């Protein structure tokens, strides 16, 4: 965190002074608030507006010019465009509603609500799907202040807004509407939002630089692996044309082998007591519980899940074209929608893991997939089994894996350091917002200066 503060020019909550006087808010998660602030239930100061989904099979409803916001569009602070758009006919004939610019959009139903409440402003007139609500502030509440309040108090509001014992990740509108909301005067809200606009922009700019660095390091790691598993380690070795357009030349002594010669698809079920595994584009096969960014809910009945042994090749058929496959180093069970192949070879599973995940193959997997849109492209296992891979001697496979693992470790450690810094910046951003919107720090002079 000290390194992060240095890069931000010493930004720390300790440099801001508190308000002159405080009073109890009567709200546990809010604590004390400045003496001059008020508190009102959210439903007293905002109008709620919901949404809906026009019939997907009615082509006259889609491809218009009216933005239709769904959770996938809520990755920005101001929504100006959406992946899907609807027509005026869809607006008239469906359950969705038009929401004005300046509304606060909140995701109220989604798997990601286990960790955060996505919130953004509408930068233009939009419509919503049923997973979102629009909070349209009345005159005594600035939209940007409300957006910052929700984004800065994520953990507290998640607890307040979920019905106890609910099995579906959703927020209860009645609980949201009843939220006690700290309410400074409009001029003070404006000062707080101006301050937060400035300070969060500085943090966001630094986060963007570090995320770009992560991208460059990931590209370096990918290039290192691809070069090693497709060209070998000896730059002077004689080469030959592989006969495969996507690969080009390979070392002359490498042998071609079909996947169906190396692996056979299998589906072994009824092993519900084993560890649940998942497949990640960046990691291959991992324990699902080891990741906090997997929002797919695991069902209670795991009898249909497939057995995975060490050495098995596991493929997420819907995301193979993104690189979501790998040779497992773990035993467990995985989704019945995945393809699992058991090994029937004496080659290095680790080498095959790296080869099958190399960057050159992603477009190949795409050509083997069928579907009407990217999110629905599915790899055809029968076509995958006809894929040709090229393997060196067993000794050379071992050397390549050692080289790759060593090189990857160094780059991965750098990535981890940068990602740690990004996490610290994001924590600082949240803490700064939280302190400002709840009156723990007085930023009025910061704006006047």
Number of C-alpha atoms within 10 A of each C-alpha: 15 12 10 18 14 11 12 15 8 12 17 16 14 8 9 16 12 16 16 9 10 16 12 12 19 12 14 9 14 18 14 17 24 22 15 13 16 14 15 13 15 21 19 14 18 21 14 18 18 19 22 19 19 23 14 9 8 9 13 15 21 20 12 16 13 21 22 28 27 20 20 11 17 19 11 12 18 20 22 16 17 16 10 15 18 21 18 13 13 22 19 13 11 14 17 21 19 18 23 15 16 21 29 29 29 21 26 25 18 17 15 18 18 15 14 16 23 24 27 27 23 23 16 17 16 25 28 25 19 17 19 24 22 29 25 22 21 12 10 13 20 21 24 24 25 27 22 23 20 24 21 22 21 18 14 13 20 19 12 17 20 21 17 8 6 10 7 14 17 21 24 15 15 12 15 18 19 15 18 19 22 21 25 23 14 14 10 16 22 18 21 25 23 17 20 22 14 11 16 18 13 13 19 15 11 18 20 12 12 17 17 12 16 21 13 13 17 18 13 15 19 17 14 17 23 21 16 21 25 22 19 19 15 9 9 7 13 11 15 13 12 19 10 11 8 11 15 13 16 23 22 14 14 18 14 13 14 14 19 18 13 17 18 15 16 14 15 14 16 14 16 18 10 15 16 21 24 24 25 21 16 14 13 21 25 19 16 18 12 10 11 9 11 14 13 9 9 11 9 7 9 19 16 17 24 25 25 30 19 14 22 26 26 27 25 25 21 20 24 29 25 19 23 22 28 30 28 22 17 16 19 21 26 28 20 17 13 21 20 29 24 19 21 14 10 8 17 17 22 20 24 22 21 22 22 23 27 20 19 17 19 18 15 15 23 18 15 19 22 14 11 8 8 14 9 13 20 21 24 18 16 11 14 17 17 13 16 16 19 18 23 22 13 13 10 15 21 17 16 21 21 14 16 20 14 12 15 18 13 11 16 16 11 16 21 12 12 18 17 13 20 23 14 18 21 16 14 20 20 18 15 20 27 21 19 27 27 22 24 21 21 20 23 18 11 12 14 8 5
